[in-house]
Amino acid sequence: MVSRRQRPVLVAAVMVLLVWGCALGGYLIARSTRMTAEKVAAYLHSVDLSRLSGAARAAAIRELAAKLNALSPEERRKARLEREWRRWFDEMTDVEKGAFIDATAPTGFKQMLAAFEQLPPDKRRKTIDDALKRLREARDRAQAQPGDSTPDAAGTNGPPVLDEALRQKMTTIGLKTFYGESSAQTKAELAPVLEEIQRTMESGAVFRERH
């Protein structure tokens, strides 16, 4: 039988257990509902866009956009390296690609394009090269994980390979003009690089280096 002295201690212990139980339950629920790159990959694999048309096709593309927008920056980067992206983008029409790009552009994307214009050419080039380097590193880390489905080094949807002419054009005219003049296909292919550039710009590293 619990004594009067022991009763407050027992009540406190029960309350602590209840609090921890609620916290653990909340964590598990949040974890199960949180969007991840793996969930996006599963969706990409489960839907054959070429077999869809009309409203069903539009709904599938909207669903993919919603899943991508729900990702954290790190998970978004991982998702962009999934090989099934190429199959989906190749299947989309230019109109669909344009709508998808607009729907999934990160918050502040247009501001990033404008801020890039203010950088001197050497900083523009370095920012582009750094973005490509980080994407390669992200791909290599993903490849190192057992059972990961991200692309191999020679895969078609690893980090975009920018030839010297394309890098020079982006450096010289700036991203805002370059992006405005690019086709929907080019925008789709360069989305991972542009998003990586935005992360660099938002971190302030580029601007600190200027000083």
C-alpha positions as CSV (number, residue, x, y, z in Angstrom):
1,M,0.0,0.0,0.0
2,V,1.3,3.5,-0.9
3,S,1.9,5.8,2.0
4,R,1.0,9.5,2.1
5,R,4.7,10.3,1.7
6,Q,5.2,8.0,-1.3
7,R,2.0,9.1,-3.1
8,P,3.3,12.5,-4.4
9,V,6.5,10.8,-5.7
10,L,4.4,8.1,-7.4
11,V,2.1,10.7,-9.0
12,A,5.1,12.7,-10.2
13,A,6.7,9.6,-11.7
14,V,3.4,8.7,-13.5
15,M,3.2,12.3,-14.8
16,V,6.7,12.2,-16.1
17,L,6.0,8.9,-17.9
18,L,2.9,10.3,-19.4
19,V,4.8,13.4,-20.7
20,W,7.5,11.2,-22.2
21,G,4.9,8.9,-23.7
22,C,3.1,11.8,-25.3
23,A,6.4,13.2,-26.6
24,L,7.5,9.9,-28.0
25,G,4.1,9.4,-29.6
26,G,4.3,12.9,-31.2
27,Y,7.8,12.2,-32.5
28,L,6.7,8.9,-34.1
29,I,3.7,10.5,-35.7
30,A,5.7,13.4,-37.0
31,R,8.4,11.0,-38.3
32,S,5.8,8.8,-40.1
33,T,4.1,11.8,-41.8
34,R,7.3,13.8,-42.6
35,M,8.1,13.9,-46.3
36,T,11.4,12.4,-47.3
37,A,13.4,11.9,-50.4
38,E,12.7,8.2,-50.1
39,K,9.0,8.8,-50.2
40,V,9.3,11.0,-53.3
41,A,11.4,8.3,-54.9
42,A,8.8,5.7,-54.1
43,Y,6.1,7.9,-55.7
44,L,8.3,8.4,-58.8
45,H,8.7,4.7,-59.2
46,S,5.0,3.9,-58.5
47,V,3.6,6.2,-61.2
48,D,4.1,5.7,-64.9
49,L,3.3,9.2,-66.3
50,S,3.2,7.9,-69.9
51,R,0.1,5.9,-69.1
52,L,-1.8,8.9,-67.7
53,S,-3.7,11.6,-69.5
54,G,-6.1,14.4,-68.8
55,A,-7.1,15.1,-65.2
56,A,-5.3,12.0,-63.8
57,R,-2.0,13.1,-65.4
58,A,-2.3,16.7,-64.1
59,A,-3.1,15.4,-60.7
60,A,0.0,13.2,-60.7
61,I,2.2,16.1,-61.6
62,R,0.6,18.3,-58.9
63,E,1.1,15.5,-56.3
64,L,4.8,15.3,-57.2
65,A,5.1,19.1,-56.9
66,A,3.4,19.0,-53.5
67,K,5.7,16.2,-52.2
68,L,8.8,18.1,-53.4
69,N,7.7,21.3,-51.8
70,A,7.2,19.5,-48.5
71,L,10.8,18.4,-48.3
72,S,13.5,20.0,-46.2
73,P,16.4,21.6,-48.2
74,E,18.7,18.5,-47.6
75,E,16.0,16.0,-48.5
76,R,15.1,18.1,-51.6
77,R,18.7,17.8,-52.7
78,K,18.6,14.1,-52.3
79,A,15.4,13.8,-54.1
80,R,16.7,15.7,-57.1
81,L,19.4,13.1,-57.5
82,E,16.9,10.3,-57.9
83,R,17.3,8.7,-61.4
84,E,13.5,8.6,-62.0
85,W,13.4,12.4,-62.4
86,R,14.8,12.0,-65.9
87,R,12.0,9.6,-66.9
88,W,9.3,12.0,-65.6
89,F,10.8,15.1,-67.1
90,D,11.4,13.4,-70.5
91,E,7.7,12.4,-70.5
92,M,6.4,15.9,-69.6
93,T,5.4,18.4,-72.3
94,D,7.1,21.8,-72.3
95,V,3.9,23.3,-70.9
96,E,3.9,20.7,-68.1
97,K,7.6,21.3,-67.4
98,G,7.0,25.0,-67.2
99,A,4.1,24.7,-64.8
100,F,6.0,22.2,-62.6
101,I,9.0,24.4,-62.4
102,D,6.9,27.4,-61.4
103,A,5.1,25.3,-58.8
104,T,8.3,24.0,-57.2
105,A,10.5,27.1,-57.3
106,P,11.8,27.6,-53.7
107,T,10.6,30.6,-51.8
108,G,12.9,33.6,-52.6
109,F,14.0,32.1,-55.9
110,K,13.4,35.3,-57.9
111,Q,15.2,37.3,-55.3
112,M,18.2,35.0,-55.6
113,L,18.3,35.5,-59.3
114,A,18.4,39.3,-58.8
115,A,21.0,39.1,-56.1
116,F,23.3,36.9,-58.3
117,E,23.3,39.8,-60.8
118,Q,25.0,42.0,-58.2
119,L,28.0,39.7,-57.9
120,P,31.2,40.3,-59.9
121,P,31.9,37.8,-62.6
122,D,34.6,35.9,-60.6
123,K,32.2,35.4,-57.7
124,R,29.4,34.3,-60.0
125,R,31.8,31.6,-61.5
126,K,32.9,30.5,-58.0
127,T,29.3,30.2,-56.8
128,I,28.4,28.1,-59.8
129,D,31.4,25.8,-59.3
130,D,30.8,25.5,-55.6
131,A,27.2,24.5,-56.2
132,L,28.3,21.7,-58.6
133,K,30.9,20.5,-56.2
134,R,28.4,20.2,-53.4
135,L,26.0,18.3,-55.6
136,R,28.7,15.9,-56.5
137,E,29.5,15.4,-52.9
138,A,25.8,14.8,-52.1
139,R,25.7,12.2,-54.8
140,D,28.8,10.5,-53.5
141,R,27.4,10.4,-50.0
142,A,24.2,8.9,-51.3
143,Q,26.1,6.3,-53.3
144,A,28.0,5.3,-50.2
145,Q,24.8,4.4,-48.4
146,P,24.0,0.6,-48.8
147,G,20.9,0.1,-50.8
148,D,20.5,3.7,-51.9
149,S,18.8,4.2,-55.2
150,T,20.5,7.4,-56.2
151,P,22.3,7.5,-59.6
152,D,25.7,6.1,-60.3
153,A,28.5,8.3,-61.3
154,A,27.8,7.9,-65.0
155,G,24.1,8.1,-64.6
156,T,22.0,10.5,-66.6
157,N,20.7,12.4,-63.7
158,G,23.7,13.0,-61.5
159,P,24.7,16.6,-60.9
160,P,24.3,18.5,-64.2
161,V,27.4,18.7,-66.3
162,L,27.9,22.3,-67.4
163,D,30.3,22.8,-70.3
164,E,32.6,25.8,-70.4
165,A,30.4,27.7,-72.9
166,L,27.3,27.3,-70.6
167,R,29.2,28.3,-67.5
168,Q,30.6,31.3,-69.3
169,K,27.2,32.4,-70.4
170,M,25.7,32.1,-66.9
171,T,28.7,34.0,-65.5
172,T,28.6,36.8,-68.1
173,I,24.9,37.6,-68.5
174,G,23.9,36.5,-65.0
175,L,21.3,33.9,-63.9
176,K,18.3,36.2,-64.2
177,T,18.8,36.8,-67.9
178,F,20.0,33.3,-68.5
179,Y,17.0,31.8,-66.7
180,G,14.6,34.0,-68.5
181,E,16.0,33.0,-71.9
182,S,16.2,29.2,-71.1
183,S,13.8,26.6,-72.3
184,A,11.6,24.6,-69.9
185,Q,13.9,21.6,-70.5
186,T,17.0,23.5,-69.5
187,K,15.4,25.0,-66.4
188,A,14.3,21.5,-65.3
189,E,17.8,20.1,-65.9
190,L,19.5,23.0,-64.0
191,A,17.0,23.1,-61.1
192,P,19.4,21.3,-58.7
193,V,22.2,23.7,-59.5
194,L,20.1,26.8,-59.2
195,E,18.6,25.6,-55.9
196,E,22.1,24.9,-54.6
197,I,23.2,28.4,-55.6
198,Q,20.2,29.8,-53.7
199,R,21.3,27.9,-50.6
200,T,24.8,29.4,-50.9
201,M,23.4,32.9,-51.4
202,E,21.0,32.6,-48.5
203,S,23.9,31.5,-46.2
204,G,25.7,34.8,-46.9
205,A,29.0,33.0,-47.6
206,V,29.3,34.6,-51.0
207,F,28.8,38.1,-49.6
208,R,31.1,37.6,-46.7
209,E,33.9,36.6,-49.1
210,R,33.4,39.8,-51.0
211,H,34.6,41.7,-48.0
